[in-house]
Amino acid sequence: MMYPKNQGALVYTVNTSSSDWEDHPLALIPRPGVKDSLYRDGALRLGDSVTVSGVKITVVESDEFGEVIKVEKAS
């Protein structure tokens, strides 16, 4: 069961050069500071951001309908 404190936006990368799911082409990018290896607390919450491959993803709004994210080139 997902609890509200664990809800948020999930950020993941996709390796499009892999055609085999056994190569694990998806990688979850957890919010900063997550130490749980299962990423149960990895969702981004309001104000959280991560930078991946020169792209910054930030949660700018959050309500009962979900999250609004901003995607921008990292500076």
Buried (B, 14 or more C-beta within 10 A) or exposed (E): EEEEEEBBBBBEEEEEEEEEEEEEBEEEBBBEEBEEEEBEBBBBBBEBBBBEEEEBBBBEEBEEEEBEBEEEEEE
